Amino acid sequence: MLGFGSSKTRAHPHGHAAHAHSHASDFPKQSHRKNRIRGLKAAINNPRTTDDGRAGAQAELNHMGVRPTKPSLQTRIRHFLGMGGKSHRR
């Protein structure tokens, strides 16, 4: 068997101590977590996000154990002036 979707403890072929191997089943969990973190950080830096939305995103990041982030100075100025986000169209 290929061992996808399972985590097993195996002895090393050269007599070293056994250790847990992570398999393909860990990849979707990690990529989902990373994408979630990216999305929450984006919400914090989005000038169109409400203060409550930013606070919720920050609380979620804190709960996930991610170090605190704050919006960049440019984002804070845009939000203060009521401007939207930057347009990437040319």
Backbone bond lengths (Angstrom), bond angles and torsions (degrees), N, CA, C in turn:
res aa  C-N    CA-C-N  psi(-1)  N-CA   C-N-CA  omega(-1)  CA-C   N-CA-C  phi
1 M - - - 1.451 - - 1.525 109.82 -
2 L 1.311 115.92 155.04 1.451 121.32 -179.80 1.513 112.58 -81.16
3 G 1.307 118.10 -23.55 1.452 121.06 177.31 1.516 114.65 83.31
4 F 1.316 117.87 13.67 1.457 119.23 178.24 1.515 109.68 -67.74
5 G 1.321 115.58 140.80 1.454 120.34 175.14 1.513 114.37 82.45
6 S 1.333 117.13 13.35 1.458 117.81 179.31 1.526 109.43 -139.04
7 S 1.294 115.34 157.86 1.455 121.54 175.02 1.519 106.64 -125.27
8 K 1.321 116.55 117.20 1.458 120.88 -175.65 1.519 109.67 -126.59
9 T 1.302 115.75 155.27 1.450 121.41 174.25 1.515 107.43 -98.28
10 R 1.324 115.28 127.73 1.459 119.86 -177.47 1.521 109.24 -130.55
11 A 1.309 115.90 149.46 1.452 120.50 174.88 1.523 108.54 -78.69
12 H 1.309 116.43 140.72 1.458 120.67 178.37 1.520 108.23 -70.96
13 P 1.324 119.27 141.40 1.465 120.70 -175.94 1.524 113.71 -63.36
14 H 1.326 119.23 -18.83 1.454 120.91 -178.31 1.516 112.12 -100.78
15 G 1.321 117.60 18.42 1.448 121.31 175.05 1.518 115.16 86.01
16 H 1.324 118.63 5.04 1.460 120.42 177.23 1.522 109.53 -70.99
17 A 1.313 115.74 168.01 1.464 120.62 -179.48 1.525 110.65 -61.61
18 A 1.311 114.75 150.18 1.463 120.48 178.09 1.523 109.24 -72.07
19 H 1.318 116.41 148.00 1.453 121.07 177.41 1.519 109.24 -147.32
20 A 1.309 114.74 161.92 1.465 119.68 -178.14 1.522 109.62 -80.71
21 H 1.308 115.89 133.61 1.459 122.11 175.03 1.517 108.00 -101.01
22 S 1.313 116.26 135.05 1.456 117.84 173.97 1.516 107.71 -95.60
23 H 1.298 115.22 145.71 1.456 120.48 -176.40 1.513 110.46 -120.17
24 A 1.286 115.48 -170.62 1.463 122.08 -174.89 1.527 112.44 -59.10
25 S 1.329 118.37 -22.34 1.465 119.63 -178.19 1.524 111.67 -67.35
26 D 1.335 118.31 -22.30 1.458 121.46 178.90 1.525 111.85 -77.05
27 F 1.333 117.49 -25.18 1.461 120.68 -176.65 1.521 113.17 -61.47
28 P 1.341 120.25 -49.44 1.468 118.27 -179.84 1.525 112.76 -61.41
29 K 1.318 117.36 -35.75 1.463 120.55 179.80 1.525 110.54 -64.65
30 Q 1.341 116.34 -44.65 1.459 120.39 -178.55 1.518 111.65 -68.83
31 S 1.334 117.10 -41.59 1.463 118.62 -179.14 1.528 110.25 -68.32
32 H 1.341 117.68 -35.26 1.465 120.43 176.99 1.525 109.90 -63.86
33 R 1.316 116.83 -43.77 1.468 121.22 179.51 1.529 110.49 -61.99
34 K 1.332 116.80 -45.29 1.466 120.25 -179.49 1.521 111.00 -64.40
35 N 1.329 117.16 -41.74 1.463 120.32 178.73 1.523 110.76 -65.09
36 R 1.330 116.64 -38.58 1.468 120.36 178.43 1.528 110.42 -63.10
37 I 1.329 116.22 -43.63 1.463 120.92 178.28 1.523 110.14 -61.89
38 R 1.338 116.86 -44.15 1.469 120.15 178.38 1.523 111.20 -59.74
39 G 1.329 116.38 -43.06 1.457 120.47 -179.57 1.516 112.36 -64.77
40 L 1.326 116.85 -40.65 1.466 120.37 179.00 1.527 111.19 -66.86
41 K 1.342 116.68 -40.24 1.460 119.60 177.19 1.524 110.68 -65.80
42 A 1.328 116.60 -36.25 1.466 120.20 177.25 1.521 110.34 -64.53
43 A 1.323 117.06 -39.37 1.466 120.51 178.58 1.523 110.73 -63.40
44 I 1.314 116.98 -37.14 1.460 120.90 178.80 1.529 110.21 -66.59
45 N 1.328 117.23 -37.57 1.464 121.28 -176.82 1.518 113.98 -90.02
46 N 1.327 118.33 -1.21 1.458 121.79 -179.06 1.528 109.35 -82.82
47 P 1.335 118.42 118.39 1.464 119.70 -178.54 1.524 113.43 -64.65
48 R 1.314 118.39 -19.13 1.465 120.89 -179.06 1.527 112.85 -89.43
49 T 1.313 117.65 -0.54 1.455 121.54 177.95 1.527 109.08 -81.05
50 T 1.328 116.69 139.73 1.465 120.46 179.72 1.525 110.36 -71.18
51 D 1.315 115.87 163.34 1.464 120.34 177.50 1.526 110.64 -61.67
52 D 1.336 116.59 -38.43 1.470 120.18 177.77 1.528 110.76 -64.51
53 G 1.318 116.38 -39.54 1.464 120.66 178.55 1.509 111.84 -64.68
54 R 1.331 116.00 -41.25 1.465 120.05 177.57 1.520 111.01 -64.83
55 A 1.329 115.82 -42.95 1.469 119.86 179.93 1.524 110.56 -62.83
56 G 1.325 116.61 -40.32 1.465 120.22 178.06 1.518 111.95 -64.90
57 A 1.333 116.55 -41.99 1.466 120.30 178.40 1.524 110.41 -64.36
58 Q 1.332 116.40 -40.83 1.461 120.24 179.23 1.530 110.92 -65.34
59 A 1.327 116.58 -41.21 1.467 120.39 178.29 1.528 110.57 -63.09
60 E 1.325 116.47 -40.27 1.469 120.78 178.71 1.528 110.73 -63.77
61 L 1.335 117.09 -43.01 1.466 120.07 177.64 1.525 110.75 -62.99
62 N 1.325 116.89 -42.11 1.466 120.17 177.86 1.523 110.71 -61.19
63 H 1.330 116.55 -41.09 1.465 121.42 179.39 1.532 111.07 -64.75
64 M 1.331 116.81 -32.95 1.463 121.63 179.39 1.524 111.80 -79.81
65 G 1.336 117.08 -7.05 1.458 120.59 178.91 1.516 113.69 84.92
66 V 1.326 117.48 18.10 1.460 121.50 178.76 1.516 108.13 -89.60
67 R 1.318 116.66 137.94 1.466 118.42 -177.56 1.518 110.31 -63.93
68 P 1.318 116.07 149.57 1.466 120.16 -173.73 1.525 113.00 -62.24
69 T 1.309 114.48 145.59 1.455 121.16 174.26 1.515 107.50 -126.32
70 K 1.293 115.65 156.48 1.456 119.19 174.75 1.516 107.44 -133.81
71 P 1.309 117.28 156.30 1.458 119.44 -179.76 1.528 110.98 -61.77
72 S 1.319 115.55 150.05 1.456 119.98 177.60 1.528 109.76 -65.67
73 L 1.310 116.14 162.93 1.461 121.05 179.49 1.527 110.27 -59.37
74 Q 1.325 117.00 -42.51 1.465 120.62 179.76 1.529 111.15 -60.53
75 T 1.322 117.04 -42.26 1.464 120.75 178.93 1.520 110.49 -64.65
76 R 1.333 116.87 -42.31 1.464 119.81 179.75 1.524 111.58 -64.12
77 I 1.334 117.05 -39.12 1.471 120.47 177.86 1.520 110.25 -65.31
78 R 1.341 117.35 -45.23 1.468 121.07 179.62 1.526 110.61 -60.84
79 H 1.325 116.78 -42.01 1.458 120.32 -179.86 1.526 110.43 -66.41
80 F 1.328 116.99 -41.72 1.459 121.73 179.64 1.529 111.19 -61.95
81 L 1.329 116.33 -39.80 1.463 121.30 -179.16 1.525 112.93 -83.66
82 G 1.323 117.14 -3.21 1.459 120.85 178.84 1.515 113.75 76.29
83 M 1.314 116.42 19.48 1.463 120.49 179.59 1.522 109.58 -86.50
84 G 1.310 116.25 152.69 1.460 120.77 176.46 1.513 110.69 -80.10
85 G 1.293 114.78 -172.93 1.454 120.12 177.53 1.516 111.40 -72.47
86 K 1.333 115.45 170.79 1.457 120.56 179.23 1.522 109.72 -70.70
87 S 1.304 116.50 141.44 1.454 121.09 175.12 1.521 107.78 -89.86
88 H 1.313 116.63 130.95 1.457 120.75 -179.53 1.519 111.39 -97.91
89 R 1.324 116.32 6.40 1.466 119.72 176.55 1.513 109.39 -81.47
90 R 1.298 116.05 148.04 1.476 120.13 179.96 1.485 110.98 -106.24
